[in-house]
Amino acid sequence: MSAALQEETRARQEEATLPDPLIGPHTIQEWLDLPSPEDGSSVELIFGHFHVTPPPSGEHQLAVTRLIRPMEDSISAAGRTDLYAVIGVGVKISSTLRNGFIPDVVIMDRPPTGASFPAEALRLAVEVWSPGNTRNEREAKMAAYAVAGVPFLWTISRKGDHPGLELTAHRLHGDQYAVDNTVRSAGPTTITAAPIPVTLDLADLVF
């Protein structure tokens, strides 16, 4: 059986499973079938509920874009031809728990062909939190990534009212994330909570 057919069969089996009563009514397939919002906002599926995020700010997009270069440089330096750093792809986190996310950046272990990808393809997910991301939403997404078995998760946020950023790199232990690296200051830093060590400077992500 081909990998694509195995994934389709597994997804159908998961969709047939009765969800927890606290999980919302919407499915992964419904999420995938949604048209792209015309205003540039994004829609994610979090435990069966649609969550609409306004169009990202320029500062947010700059940080996301500038993350790609150090990732690609680190992948190249490690001689890895099986890893791909990609911005804003749809990921089918869990059909059973009805989670479909659009991480800001991912490192995948397969070529980024197609419109959406299984959680198994992710070696690292990066979420750049915006003020509109509530604490409950952040915690729910982190829990879902952990249950899906994504081995590394980075979260990036503003340091209160300061212009700088804070990056927290998590490594999966069992079914929970543990903090592996926390970066709060400018200067080259090597983050080891990743499929390959990534050296970056937080100062490059802001203007």
Residue frames as a rotation matrix with the C-alpha (Angstrom) as fourth column:
MET 1
0.580 0.815 0.000 0.00
0.815 -0.580 0.000 0.00
0.000 0.000 -1.000 0.00
SER 2
-0.095 -0.626 0.774 1.39
0.558 -0.677 -0.479 3.39
0.824 0.387 0.414 -0.99
ALA 3
-0.806 -0.276 -0.525 2.20
0.592 -0.412 -0.693 6.02
-0.025 -0.869 0.495 1.65
ALA 4
-0.845 0.523 0.107 -0.53
-0.481 -0.833 0.274 8.29
0.232 0.180 0.956 0.28
LEU 5
-0.045 0.864 -0.501 -3.14
-0.225 0.480 0.848 5.51
0.973 0.151 0.173 0.48
GLN 6
-0.303 -0.136 -0.943 -2.04
0.796 0.508 -0.329 4.59
0.524 -0.850 -0.045 4.00
GLU 7
-0.982 -0.083 -0.171 -2.42
0.163 -0.833 -0.529 8.22
-0.098 -0.547 0.831 5.09
GLU 8
-0.548 0.836 -0.025 -5.88
-0.641 -0.400 0.655 8.47
0.538 0.375 0.755 3.50
THR 9
0.008 0.537 -0.844 -7.01
0.218 0.823 0.526 5.23
0.976 -0.188 -0.110 5.15
ARG 10
-0.579 -0.302 -0.757 -5.71
0.786 0.040 -0.617 6.32
0.217 -0.953 0.214 8.55
ALA 11
-0.974 0.213 0.077 -7.40
-0.223 -0.964 -0.143 9.70
0.044 -0.157 0.987 8.22
ARG 12
-0.236 0.942 -0.237 -10.75
-0.491 0.095 0.866 8.08
0.839 0.321 0.440 7.39
GLN 13
-0.055 0.158 -0.986 -10.44
0.632 0.770 0.089 5.75
0.773 -0.618 -0.142 10.37
GLU 14
-0.832 -0.317 -0.456 -9.65
0.555 -0.492 -0.671 8.68
-0.012 -0.811 0.585 12.66
GLU 15
-0.806 0.573 0.150 -12.55
-0.503 -0.795 0.338 10.75
0.313 0.197 0.929 11.33
ALA 16
-0.053 0.826 -0.561 -14.87
-0.114 0.553 0.825 7.83
0.992 0.108 0.065 12.07
THR 17
-0.554 -0.222 -0.802 -13.83
0.719 0.357 -0.596 7.85
0.419 -0.907 -0.038 15.72
LEU 18
0.583 0.807 0.098 -16.34
0.603 -0.510 0.613 9.58
0.545 -0.298 -0.784 17.99
PRO 19
-0.311 -0.770 0.557 -14.65
0.145 -0.618 -0.773 12.72
0.939 -0.160 0.304 19.34
ASP 20
-0.732 0.004 -0.681 -14.55
0.679 -0.088 -0.729 13.91
-0.063 -0.996 0.062 22.93
PRO 21
0.285 0.954 0.092 -17.75
0.957 -0.288 0.017 15.89
0.043 0.084 -0.996 23.68
LEU 22
0.394 -0.194 -0.898 -15.63
0.303 -0.896 0.326 19.00
-0.868 -0.401 -0.294 24.31
ILE 23
-0.722 -0.673 0.161 -14.23
0.334 -0.136 0.933 18.89
-0.606 0.727 0.323 20.78
GLY 24
-0.282 0.613 -0.738 -16.00
-0.561 -0.730 -0.391 21.10
-0.778 0.304 0.550 18.25
PRO 25
0.502 0.716 0.485 -18.02
-0.052 0.585 -0.809 19.94
-0.863 0.381 0.331 15.24
HIS 26
0.748 -0.164 -0.643 -15.66
-0.657 -0.322 -0.682 20.81
-0.095 0.933 -0.348 12.41
THR 27
0.767 -0.436 0.471 -13.37
0.366 0.900 0.236 18.23
-0.527 -0.008 0.850 10.82
ILE 28
-0.271 -0.951 -0.152 -9.99
0.155 -0.199 0.968 18.32
-0.950 0.238 0.201 9.13
GLN 29
-0.488 0.108 0.866 -11.68
0.859 0.235 0.454 17.84
-0.154 0.966 -0.207 5.75
GLU 30
0.659 0.750 0.062 -13.96
0.752 -0.656 -0.058 20.81
-0.003 0.085 -0.996 6.34
TRP 31
0.491 -0.575 -0.655 -10.93
0.051 -0.731 0.680 22.88
-0.870 -0.368 -0.329 7.22
LEU 32
-0.551 -0.755 0.356 -9.10
0.367 0.164 0.916 21.78
-0.749 0.635 0.187 4.08
ASP 33
-0.217 0.572 0.791 -12.16
0.976 0.096 0.198 22.62
0.038 0.815 -0.579 1.95
LEU 34
0.468 0.402 -0.787 -12.40
0.522 -0.844 -0.121 26.22
-0.713 -0.354 -0.605 3.20
PRO 35
0.638 -0.265 0.723 -11.66
0.597 -0.424 -0.681 28.89
0.487 0.866 -0.112 0.58
SER 36
-0.422 -0.856 -0.298 -8.69
0.892 -0.335 -0.302 31.13
0.158 -0.394 0.906 1.27
PRO 37
0.391 0.579 -0.715 -9.83
0.701 -0.691 -0.176 34.35
-0.596 -0.432 -0.677 3.01
GLU 38
0.518 -0.123 0.846 -9.62
0.728 -0.457 -0.512 37.30
0.449 0.881 -0.147 0.64
ASP 39
0.902 -0.111 0.417 -8.33
-0.245 -0.927 0.283 39.68
0.356 -0.357 -0.864 3.32
GLY 40
0.023 -0.989 -0.147 -5.17
-0.396 0.126 -0.910 37.68
0.918 0.079 -0.389 4.01
SER 41
0.114 0.072 0.991 -6.33
-0.986 0.128 0.105 36.32
-0.119 -0.989 0.086 7.36
SER 42
-0.657 -0.354 -0.666 -5.77
-0.442 0.896 -0.041 32.67
0.611 0.268 -0.745 8.19
VAL 43
0.440 0.830 0.343 -8.12
-0.856 0.273 0.439 30.02
0.270 -0.487 0.831 9.55
GLU 44
-0.733 -0.633 -0.251 -6.91
-0.491 0.746 -0.450 27.21
0.472 -0.206 -0.857 11.75
LEU 45
0.417 0.826 -0.379 -8.80
-0.292 0.517 0.804 24.30
0.861 -0.225 0.457 13.28
ILE 46
-0.695 -0.628 0.350 -8.19
-0.503 0.075 -0.861 23.95
0.515 -0.774 -0.368 17.03
PHE 47
-0.934 0.316 0.167 -9.95
0.111 0.700 -0.705 21.01
-0.340 -0.640 -0.689 18.65
GLY 48
-0.440 0.787 0.432 -12.80
0.893 0.432 0.122 21.17
-0.091 0.440 -0.893 16.17
HIS 49
0.568 0.599 -0.565 -13.31
0.540 -0.789 -0.294 24.93
-0.621 -0.138 -0.771 16.28
PHE 50
0.312 -0.422 0.851 -12.34
0.810 -0.350 -0.470 27.39
0.497 0.836 0.233 13.56
HIS 51
0.359 -0.296 -0.885 -10.02
0.566 -0.684 0.459 30.18
-0.742 -0.666 -0.078 14.72
VAL 52
0.660 -0.077 0.747 -9.58
0.649 -0.442 -0.619 33.17
0.378 0.894 -0.242 12.43
THR 53
0.056 -0.732 -0.679 -6.37
0.736 -0.430 0.523 35.19
-0.675 -0.529 0.515 12.77
PRO 54
0.840 0.268 -0.473 -6.23
-0.044 -0.834 -0.551 38.69
-0.542 0.483 -0.688 11.23
PRO 55
0.778 -0.606 0.162 -3.67
0.250 0.063 -0.966 39.37
0.576 0.793 0.201 8.48
PRO 56
0.380 -0.696 -0.608 -0.19
0.906 0.147 0.398 39.39
-0.187 -0.702 0.687 10.07
SER 57
0.845 -0.163 -0.509 1.66
-0.097 -0.983 0.153 42.64
-0.526 -0.080 -0.847 10.65
GLY 58
0.750 -0.638 -0.175 4.72
-0.318 -0.116 -0.941 43.61
0.581 0.761 -0.290 8.68
GLU 59
-0.010 -0.766 0.643 6.86
-0.995 -0.057 -0.084 43.08
0.101 -0.641 -0.761 11.78
HIS 60
0.372 0.243 0.896 5.50
-0.456 0.888 -0.052 39.56
-0.809 -0.389 0.441 12.15
GLN 61
0.987 0.070 0.147 6.16
0.091 0.512 -0.854 38.70
-0.135 0.856 0.499 8.51
LEU 62
0.478 -0.878 0.016 9.67
-0.682 -0.383 -0.623 40.14
0.553 0.287 -0.782 8.63
ALA 63
-0.061 -0.477 0.877 10.55
-0.914 0.379 0.143 37.92
-0.401 -0.793 -0.459 11.60
VAL 64
0.609 0.373 0.700 9.11
-0.122 0.916 -0.382 34.88
-0.784 0.147 0.604 9.83
THR 65
0.970 -0.225 -0.091 10.93
-0.083 0.042 -0.996 35.59
0.228 0.973 0.022 6.57
ARG 66
0.276 -0.941 0.197 14.27
-0.817 -0.337 -0.468 36.23
0.507 -0.032 -0.861 8.23
LEU 67
0.315 -0.130 0.940 14.07
-0.673 0.668 0.318 32.93
-0.669 -0.733 0.124 10.11
ILE 68
0.977 0.179 0.116 14.37
-0.053 0.730 -0.682 31.03
-0.207 0.660 0.722 6.86
ARG 69
0.585 -0.794 -0.166 17.93
-0.507 -0.199 -0.839 32.09
0.633 0.574 -0.519 5.99
PRO 70
-0.238 -0.738 0.631 19.66
-0.971 0.170 -0.167 30.82
0.016 -0.653 -0.757 9.18
MET 71
0.397 0.432 0.810 17.63
-0.443 0.863 -0.244 27.62
-0.804 -0.262 0.534 8.96
GLU 72
0.997 -0.014 -0.075 18.65
-0.063 0.405 -0.912 27.01
0.044 0.914 0.403 5.36
ASP 73
0.277 -0.959 0.060 22.28
-0.759 -0.257 -0.598 27.90
0.588 0.120 -0.800 6.13
SER 74
-0.164 -0.317 0.934 22.30
-0.899 0.438 -0.009 25.45
-0.406 -0.841 -0.357 9.05
ILE 75
0.732 0.472 0.492 20.69
-0.204 0.840 -0.503 22.70
-0.650 0.267 0.711 6.99
SER 76
0.864 -0.449 -0.229 23.30
-0.234 0.045 -0.971 23.21
0.446 0.892 -0.066 4.27
ALA 77
0.029 -0.909 0.417 26.18
-0.932 -0.176 -0.318 23.29
0.362 -0.379 -0.852 6.78
ALA 78
0.005 0.053 0.999 24.97
-0.684 0.728 -0.036 19.97
-0.729 -0.683 0.040 8.21
GLY 79
-0.849 -0.371 -0.375 24.94
-0.521 0.478 0.707 18.43
-0.083 0.796 -0.599 4.73
ARG 80
-0.509 0.746 0.429 21.28
0.260 0.608 -0.750 17.49
-0.821 -0.271 -0.503 5.07
THR 81
-0.940 0.207 -0.272 19.51
-0.328 -0.317 0.890 17.21
0.098 0.925 0.366 1.73
ASP 82
-0.566 0.752 -0.339 16.41
0.608 0.658 0.444 15.67
0.557 0.045 -0.830 3.32
LEU 83
-0.209 0.466 -0.860 15.28
0.824 -0.389 -0.411 18.74
-0.526 -0.794 -0.303 5.27
TYR 84
-0.410 0.198 0.890 13.29
0.653 -0.618 0.438 21.72
0.637 0.761 0.124 3.97
ALA 85
-0.689 0.192 -0.698 12.53
0.468 -0.618 -0.632 25.04
-0.553 -0.762 0.336 5.71
VAL 86
-0.556 0.618 0.556 9.13
0.610 -0.151 0.778 26.34
0.565 0.772 -0.293 4.59
ILE 87
-0.962 0.274 0.004 6.84
-0.226 -0.783 -0.579 29.26
-0.156 -0.558 0.815 5.51
GLY 88
-0.450 0.891 -0.062 3.12
-0.736 -0.409 -0.540 28.97
-0.507 -0.197 0.839 6.26
VAL 89
-0.704 0.248 -0.665 2.04
-0.368 0.674 0.641 25.49
0.607 0.696 -0.383 5.16
GLY 90
0.290 0.882 0.373 -1.12
-0.904 0.125 0.409 23.71
0.314 -0.455 0.833 6.28
VAL 91
-0.786 -0.580 -0.216 -0.51
-0.442 0.770 -0.461 20.78
0.433 -0.266 -0.861 8.61
LYS 92
0.346 0.887 -0.306 -3.04
-0.407 0.436 0.803 18.09
0.845 -0.153 0.512 9.45
ILE 93
-0.439 -0.599 0.670 -2.06
-0.830 -0.015 -0.557 17.77
0.344 -0.801 -0.491 13.10
SER 94
-0.939 0.184 0.291 -4.78
0.008 0.857 -0.515 15.29
-0.344 -0.481 -0.806 14.14
SER 95
-0.593 0.792 -0.146 -7.97
-0.220 0.015 0.975 14.08
0.774 0.611 0.165 12.53
THR 96
-0.205 0.513 -0.834 -9.20
0.784 0.596 0.174 12.49
0.586 -0.618 -0.524 15.76
LEU 97
-0.259 0.029 -0.966 -8.67
0.820 -0.522 -0.235 15.64
-0.511 -0.853 0.111 17.83
ARG 98
0.547 0.576 0.607 -9.61
0.832 -0.450 -0.323 17.84
0.087 0.682 -0.726 14.85
ASN 99
0.442 -0.526 -0.727 -6.54
0.100 -0.776 0.622 20.04
-0.891 -0.347 -0.291 14.73
GLY 100
0.409 -0.365 0.836 -5.29
0.908 0.077 -0.411 21.69
0.085 0.928 0.363 11.56
PHE 101
0.498 -0.318 -0.807 -2.63
0.330 -0.791 0.515 24.39
-0.802 -0.523 -0.289 11.92
ILE 102
0.772 -0.393 0.499 -0.63
0.398 -0.314 -0.862 26.78
0.495 0.864 -0.086 9.76
PRO 103
0.438 -0.675 -0.593 2.70
0.716 -0.137 0.684 27.15
-0.543 -0.725 0.424 11.58
ASP 104
0.768 -0.193 -0.611 4.67
-0.345 -0.928 -0.140 30.27
-0.540 0.318 -0.779 10.71
VAL 105
0.045 -0.796 -0.604 7.73
-0.958 0.137 -0.252 28.22
0.283 0.590 -0.756 9.77
VAL 106
0.848 0.114 0.518 8.43
-0.306 0.903 0.301 24.50
-0.433 -0.414 0.800 9.65
ILE 107
-0.408 -0.839 -0.361 11.36
-0.903 0.312 0.295 22.25
-0.134 0.446 -0.885 8.91
MET 108
0.684 0.722 0.105 10.04
-0.661 0.674 -0.332 19.20
-0.310 0.158 0.938 7.06
ASP 109
-0.249 -0.781 0.573 11.63
-0.366 0.623 0.691 15.86
-0.897 -0.037 -0.441 6.21
ARG 110
-0.141 0.238 0.961 10.08
0.817 0.576 -0.023 15.65
-0.559 0.782 -0.276 2.74
PRO 111
-0.899 -0.215 0.383 9.77
0.416 -0.696 0.586 17.93
0.140 0.685 0.714 -0.29
PRO 112
-0.583 0.692 -0.426 7.07
0.050 -0.492 -0.869 20.58
-0.811 -0.528 0.252 0.21
THR 113
-0.926 0.336 -0.172 4.81
-0.194 -0.035 0.980 19.47
0.323 0.941 0.097 -2.64
GLY 114
-0.324 0.891 -0.320 1.04
0.762 0.445 0.470 19.70
0.561 -0.092 -0.823 -2.26
ALA 115
0.009 0.480 0.877 -1.36
-0.117 -0.871 0.478 21.87
0.993 -0.107 0.048 -0.31
SER 116
0.556 0.185 0.810 -1.19
-0.809 -0.102 0.579 20.23
0.189 -0.978 0.093 3.14
PHE 117
-0.259 -0.797 -0.545 1.03
-0.422 0.601 -0.679 17.85
0.869 0.054 -0.492 5.06
PRO 118
0.634 0.454 -0.627 0.73
0.311 0.593 0.743 15.29
0.709 -0.665 0.235 7.87
ALA 119
0.872 -0.289 0.394 2.15
-0.489 -0.498 0.717 16.03
-0.011 -0.818 -0.575 11.30
GLU 120
0.722 -0.602 0.342 4.69
0.410 0.770 0.489 13.25
-0.558 -0.213 0.802 10.73
ALA 121
0.532 -0.520 0.669 6.42
0.695 -0.183 -0.695 15.43
0.484 0.834 0.264 8.13
LEU 122
0.727 -0.182 0.662 7.35
-0.323 -0.942 0.095 18.06
0.606 -0.283 -0.743 10.72
ARG 123
0.037 -0.779 -0.626 10.73
0.762 0.428 -0.486 17.94
0.646 -0.459 0.609 12.42
LEU 124
-0.763 -0.233 -0.604 10.30
0.575 -0.671 -0.468 21.48
-0.296 -0.704 0.646 13.81
ALA 125
0.229 0.817 0.530 7.37
0.835 -0.445 0.325 23.89
0.501 0.368 -0.784 14.03
VAL 126
-0.842 -0.482 -0.242 7.74
0.539 -0.752 -0.379 27.59
0.001 -0.450 0.893 14.77
GLU 127
0.326 0.939 0.107 4.94
0.891 -0.343 0.298 29.80
0.316 -0.002 -0.949 16.09
VAL 128
-0.845 -0.473 0.248 5.48
0.387 -0.862 -0.326 33.55
0.368 -0.179 0.912 16.16
TRP 129
-0.156 0.850 -0.503 2.88
0.975 0.051 -0.217 34.69
-0.158 -0.524 -0.837 18.67
SER 130
-0.559 0.126 0.819 0.97
0.242 -0.920 0.307 37.87
0.793 0.370 0.484 17.97
PRO 131
-0.906 0.241 0.347 -0.96
-0.422 -0.467 -0.777 39.94
-0.025 -0.851 0.525 20.56
GLY 132
-0.043 0.980 -0.193 -4.15
-0.965 0.010 0.263 38.39
0.260 0.197 0.945 19.22
ASN 133
-0.133 -0.052 -0.990 -3.06
-0.040 0.998 -0.048 34.87
0.990 0.033 -0.135 20.21
THR 134
0.544 0.414 0.730 -4.71
-0.716 -0.224 0.661 34.27
0.438 -0.882 0.174 23.59
ARG 135
-0.402 -0.695 0.596 -3.07
-0.905 0.400 -0.143 32.23
-0.139 -0.597 -0.790 26.33
ASN 136
0.219 0.565 0.796 -5.66
-0.375 0.802 -0.466 29.48
-0.901 -0.197 0.387 25.91
GLU 137
0.943 0.117 -0.311 -4.99
-0.330 0.213 -0.920 29.31
-0.042 0.970 0.239 22.17
ARG 138
0.123 -0.981 -0.147 -1.24
-0.883 -0.040 -0.467 29.14
0.452 0.188 -0.872 22.71
GLU 139
-0.421 -0.269 0.866 -1.53
-0.763 0.622 -0.177 26.38
-0.491 -0.735 -0.467 25.29
ALA 140
0.555 0.708 0.437 -4.01
-0.298 0.659 -0.691 24.42
-0.777 0.253 0.577 23.17
LYS 141
0.825 -0.276 -0.494 -1.74
-0.494 0.076 -0.866 24.54
0.277 0.958 -0.074 20.12
MET 142
-0.222 -0.957 0.185 1.34
-0.937 0.156 -0.314 23.52
0.272 -0.243 -0.931 22.09
ALA 143
-0.179 0.240 0.954 -0.55
-0.573 0.763 -0.299 20.58
-0.800 -0.600 0.000 23.59
ALA 144
0.832 0.554 0.040 -1.76
-0.265 0.459 -0.848 19.51
-0.488 0.695 0.528 20.14
TYR 145
0.432 -0.766 -0.475 1.75
-0.758 -0.023 -0.652 19.66
0.489 0.642 -0.591 18.66
ALA 146
-0.452 -0.635 0.627 2.99
-0.881 0.429 -0.201 17.50
-0.141 -0.643 -0.753 21.54
VAL 147
0.180 0.607 0.774 0.23
-0.374 0.770 -0.517 14.89
-0.910 -0.196 0.366 21.16
ALA 148
0.934 0.182 -0.308 0.98
-0.341 0.186 -0.922 14.77
-0.111 0.966 0.236 17.43
GLY 149
0.655 -0.721 0.226 4.62
0.565 0.666 0.487 13.93
-0.501 -0.191 0.844 18.20
VAL 150
0.779 -0.440 0.446 6.27
0.115 -0.600 -0.792 16.98
0.616 0.668 -0.417 16.60
PRO 151
0.343 -0.670 -0.658 9.77
0.869 0.492 -0.049 16.64
0.357 -0.555 0.751 18.11
PHE 152
-0.664 -0.610 -0.432 10.70
0.719 -0.680 -0.144 20.33
-0.206 -0.406 0.890 18.33
LEU 153
0.452 0.806 0.383 8.65
0.823 -0.542 0.168 23.50
0.343 0.239 -0.908 18.78
TRP 154
-0.775 -0.618 -0.135 9.86
0.629 -0.729 -0.270 27.10
0.068 -0.294 0.953 18.89
THR 155
0.504 0.864 -0.006 7.70
0.860 -0.501 0.099 29.95
0.083 -0.055 -0.995 20.14
ILE 156
-0.681 -0.699 0.217 8.68
0.696 -0.710 -0.104 33.57
0.227 0.080 0.971 19.53
SER 157
0.506 0.861 -0.048 7.04
0.820 -0.463 0.337 36.55
0.268 -0.210 -0.940 21.22
ARG 158
0.195 -0.349 0.916 7.67
-0.069 -0.937 -0.342 40.13
0.978 0.004 -0.207 22.22
LYS 159
-0.498 -0.407 -0.766 9.32
0.762 0.216 -0.610 40.78
0.414 -0.888 0.202 25.58
GLY 160
-0.084 0.565 -0.821 6.49
0.776 -0.479 -0.409 42.76
-0.625 -0.671 -0.399 27.11
ASP 161
0.863 0.418 -0.285 6.58
0.209 -0.807 -0.552 46.34
-0.461 0.416 -0.784 25.83
HIS 162
-0.010 -0.955 -0.295 10.19
-0.254 -0.283 0.925 46.06
-0.967 0.084 -0.240 24.69
PRO 163
0.416 0.182 -0.891 11.03
-0.881 -0.162 -0.444 46.01
-0.225 0.970 0.093 20.98
GLY 164
-0.609 -0.769 -0.196 13.10
-0.793 0.597 0.120 42.86
0.025 0.228 -0.973 21.26
LEU 165
0.372 0.694 -0.617 11.97
-0.659 0.665 0.351 39.25
0.654 0.276 0.705 20.90
GLU 166
-0.225 -0.380 0.897 12.15
-0.848 0.530 0.011 36.16
-0.480 -0.758 -0.441 23.08
LEU 167
0.109 0.183 -0.977 12.58
-0.733 0.679 0.045 32.73
0.672 0.711 0.208 21.54
THR 168
-0.036 -0.061 0.997 11.81
-0.823 0.569 0.005 29.60
-0.567 -0.820 -0.071 23.54
ALA 169
-0.216 -0.144 -0.966 12.88
-0.784 0.615 0.084 26.30
0.582 0.775 -0.246 22.00
HIS 170
0.258 0.441 0.860 11.08
-0.855 0.519 -0.010 23.19
-0.451 -0.732 0.511 23.25
ARG 171
-0.682 -0.440 -0.584 12.09
-0.622 0.769 0.146 19.55
0.386 0.463 -0.798 22.92
LEU 172
0.390 0.912 -0.127 9.48
-0.731 0.391 0.560 16.79
0.560 -0.125 0.819 23.15
HIS 173
-0.848 -0.511 0.143 9.86
-0.486 0.642 -0.593 14.40
0.211 -0.572 -0.793 26.09
GLY 174
-0.729 0.655 0.201 7.17
0.472 0.693 -0.545 11.74
-0.496 -0.303 -0.814 26.05
ASP 175
-0.040 0.793 0.608 3.96
0.955 -0.149 0.257 13.63
0.294 0.591 -0.751 25.38
GLN 176
0.848 0.281 -0.450 5.07
0.435 -0.854 0.287 17.00
-0.303 -0.438 -0.846 26.79
TYR 177
0.486 -0.694 0.532 7.49
0.318 -0.426 -0.847 19.73
0.814 0.581 0.014 25.80
ALA 178
0.549 -0.451 -0.704 10.42
0.713 -0.186 0.676 20.76
-0.436 -0.873 0.219 27.96
VAL 179
0.958 -0.235 -0.164 12.29
-0.279 -0.895 -0.348 24.04
-0.065 0.379 -0.923 27.46
ASP 180
0.591 -0.788 0.175 15.68
0.802 0.596 -0.025 23.38
-0.085 0.155 0.984 25.90
ASN 181
-0.633 -0.752 0.184 16.85
0.767 -0.642 0.017 26.88
0.105 0.152 0.983 24.93
THR 182
0.634 0.735 -0.242 15.61
0.732 -0.671 -0.121 30.36
-0.251 -0.101 -0.963 25.78
VAL 183
-0.483 -0.775 0.407 17.05
0.867 -0.488 0.100 33.32
0.121 0.402 0.908 23.87
ARG 184
0.551 0.704 -0.448 16.33
0.777 -0.629 -0.034 36.86
-0.306 -0.329 -0.893 25.04
SER 185
0.368 -0.506 -0.780 19.30
-0.108 -0.856 0.505 38.92
-0.923 -0.102 -0.370 23.87
ALA 186
0.889 -0.095 -0.448 20.92
-0.458 -0.166 -0.873 39.87
0.009 0.982 -0.191 20.60
GLY 187
-0.134 -0.988 0.075 23.98
-0.929 0.151 0.337 38.09
-0.344 -0.025 -0.939 19.29
PRO 188
-0.126 0.046 -0.991 24.63
-0.679 0.724 0.120 34.80
0.723 0.688 -0.060 17.49
THR 189
-0.204 0.156 0.966 23.12
-0.840 0.479 -0.255 31.88
-0.503 -0.864 0.034 19.39
THR 190
-0.709 -0.037 -0.705 23.05
-0.471 0.768 0.433 28.20
0.525 0.639 -0.562 18.47
ILE 191
0.050 0.832 0.552 19.76
-0.972 0.168 -0.166 26.49
-0.230 -0.529 0.817 19.21
THR 192
-0.864 -0.501 -0.051 20.03
-0.503 0.853 0.139 22.74
-0.026 0.146 -0.989 19.69
ALA 193
-0.364 0.819 0.444 16.32
0.081 0.502 -0.861 21.96
-0.928 -0.278 -0.249 20.02
ALA 194
0.381 0.361 -0.851 16.01
-0.825 -0.282 -0.489 21.33
-0.417 0.889 0.191 16.30
PRO 195
0.972 -0.010 0.237 16.71
0.099 0.925 -0.367 18.51
-0.215 0.380 0.900 13.83
ILE 196
0.135 -0.971 0.195 20.08
0.842 0.009 -0.540 20.22
0.523 0.237 0.819 13.21
PRO 197
-0.112 -0.199 -0.974 21.68
0.779 -0.626 0.038 22.97
-0.617 -0.754 0.225 15.35
VAL 198
0.394 0.316 0.863 20.53
0.788 -0.600 -0.140 26.37
0.473 0.735 -0.486 14.08
THR 199
-0.468 -0.599 -0.650 22.61
0.799 -0.600 -0.022 29.51
-0.377 -0.530 0.759 14.65
LEU 200
0.166 0.574 0.802 20.71
0.747 -0.604 0.277 32.79
0.643 0.553 -0.529 14.52
ASP 201
-0.913 -0.350 -0.212 20.65
0.407 -0.729 -0.550 36.31
0.038 -0.588 0.808 15.92
LEU 202
-0.057 0.968 -0.245 17.35
0.931 -0.037 -0.362 37.60
-0.359 -0.249 -0.899 17.32
ALA 203
-0.201 -0.071 -0.977 18.38
0.043 -0.997 0.064 41.11
-0.979 -0.029 0.204 16.34
ASP 204
-0.975 -0.206 -0.087 18.08
-0.083 -0.029 0.996 40.10
-0.208 0.978 0.011 12.68
LEU 205
-0.564 0.816 0.126 14.37
0.816 0.528 0.233 39.33
0.123 0.234 -0.964 13.11
VAL 206
0.426 0.722 -0.545 13.32
0.781 -0.597 -0.181 42.90
-0.457 -0.349 -0.819 14.02
PHE 207
-0.307 -0.524 0.794 13.81
0.765 -0.632 -0.121 46.43
0.566 0.570 0.595 12.71
